Amino acid sequence: MHEYKINQYIKSSDYSKSPFRYPGGKFYALKHIIPFLDVVKHDEYREPFVGGGSVFFGKKKVESNWINDIEPEIINVYDQLSNDAKFIHFKDLFNNEIASKDRHKQVRDLSVNSELERAFKTYYLNRTSYSGIINKPAWGYKDGKSSPPENWKNFLLNANKKLQDVKVTNLDFEKVINAKSKSKDVLMYLDPPYFLADQKRAYTKSFELNDHNRLMKTLKNTKYKFCLSYDDCKEIRELYNWANIYEKSWLYNTANSNGESRMKGNELIITNYSVIL
Ligand SMILES: C[S@@+](CC[C@H](N)C(=O)[O-])C[C@H]1O[C@@H](n2cnc3c(N)ncnc32)[C@H](O)[C@@H]1O
């Protein structure tokens, strides 16, 4: 059986950044995750749980790229970013924007009537809310710590470049994993909601035990290569005892009643290809 050797570790900050802040975002994990993807030759890449897209934006694009999430609001923003005819209007909505508690409340209460307005609202709330949570947004912008609105347009311009010719969908993960391909070299990175974390607040749709089981069965049957990240717990170790499991630890942002902080978590990287570290 072929073994892939990882011999290069670089800092997470050396990778390109996502335009979003996102609960469960993998920015601090990039230096651990991307080497697992770079070792595998692939000309098609799929990310069924893209969320804020830290890994997609950090990774090099290949010939064919597909990002997906079940959260319609975040996918609507990707749609505005990836489609040039829409992006022309979207990017200018942030000219002279401000970040203040009053403006946050005003945007939160906006009733939106078009995809463009919905995308504006989502992105504004993502940049200014506690932990980037758009589902139940609470003011969380900190002067001097958070990225100011004058930087946002650059984030959007960079994202628009990266998203050229990328397929963007709003589907359940199973459809993305099972979709047929002309290519023999398909690689998927999957970052589902964690098994133990309480994510009721962070995401619109909850991920239940049945979904974790469904994901495992779908991955067990796939003929494509996959790399999956999860929280380290005995249930996940048991579910994936047929695959390769690598232990890692990285920092992640967490929201609690005292504000936001960074915690170190024990994580698993699970693959159906063998990697020598
Ligand atoms: C841990 S987050 C992904 C974070 C992402 N890797 C990042 O760096 O920002 C998990 C994502 O899975 C999505 N999700 C939950 N259930 C899903 C389903 N059934 N199919 C597809 N996506 C789903 C959530 O909306 C959320 O964006």
The ligand as an SDF file (V2000), in Angstrom:
LIG
                    3D

 27 29  0  0  0  0  0  0  0  0999 V2000
  -16.7740   22.9330   11.8550 C   0  0  0  0  0  0  0  0  0  0  0  0
  -17.7110   23.8520   10.6730 S   0  0  0  0  0  0  0  0  0  0  0  0
  -16.6290   23.9700    9.2980 C   0  0  0  0  0  0  0  0  0  0  0  0
  -15.5990   25.0520    9.5300 C   0  0  0  0  0  0  0  0  0  0  0  0
  -14.6420   25.2780    8.3790 C   0  0  0  0  0  0  0  0  0  0  0  0
  -13.7340   24.1750    8.1890 N   0  0  0  0  0  0  0  0  0  0  0  0
  -13.8460   26.5720    8.5790 C   0  0  0  0  0  0  0  0  0  0  0  0
  -12.5980   26.5320    8.6250 O   0  0  0  0  0  0  0  0  0  0  0  0
  -14.4610   27.6280    8.6970 O   0  0  0  0  0  0  0  0  0  0  0  0
  -18.9240   22.6740   10.1840 C   0  0  0  0  0  0  0  0  0  0  0  0
  -19.8470   23.1210    9.0580 C   0  0  0  0  0  0  0  0  0  0  0  0
  -20.6930   22.0190    8.6900 O   0  0  0  0  0  0  0  0  0  0  0  0
  -21.9220   22.5520    8.1930 C   0  0  0  0  0  0  0  0  0  0  0  0
  -22.9270   21.4760    8.1830 N   0  0  0  0  0  0  0  0  0  0  0  0
  -23.6800   20.9980    9.2230 C   0  0  0  0  0  0  0  0  0  0  0  0
  -24.4690   19.9760    8.8090 N   0  0  0  0  0  0  0  0  0  0  0  0
  -24.2100   19.7830    7.4740 C   0  0  0  0  0  0  0  0  0  0  0  0
  -24.7000   18.8620    6.4940 C   0  0  0  0  0  0  0  0  0  0  0  0
  -25.6200   17.9360    6.7800 N   0  0  0  0  0  0  0  0  0  0  0  0
  -24.1840   18.9460    5.2210 N   0  0  0  0  0  0  0  0  0  0  0  0
  -23.2790   19.9060    4.8980 C   0  0  0  0  0  0  0  0  0  0  0  0
  -22.7950   20.8200    5.8010 N   0  0  0  0  0  0  0  0  0  0  0  0
  -23.2390   20.7450    7.0800 C   0  0  0  0  0  0  0  0  0  0  0  0
  -22.2070   23.7100    9.1540 C   0  0  0  0  0  0  0  0  0  0  0  0
  -23.1100   24.6330    8.5520 O   0  0  0  0  0  0  0  0  0  0  0  0
  -20.7860   24.2830    9.3700 C   0  0  0  0  0  0  0  0  0  0  0  0
  -20.5340   25.3400    8.4740 O   0  0  0  0  0  0  0  0  0  0  0  0
  1  2  1  0
  2  3  1  0
  2 10  1  0
  3  4  1  0
  4  5  1  0
  5  6  1  0
  5  7  1  0
  7  8  2  0
  7  9  1  0
 10 11  1  0
 11 12  1  0
 11 26  1  0
 12 13  1  0
 13 14  1  0
 13 24  1  0
 14 15  1  0
 14 23  1  0
 15 16  2  0
 16 17  1  0
 17 18  1  0
 17 23  2  0
 18 19  1  0
 18 20  2  0
 20 21  1  0
 21 22  2  0
 22 23  1  0
 24 25  1  0
 24 26  1  0
 26 27  1  0
M  CHG  2   2   1   9  -1
M  END
$$$$
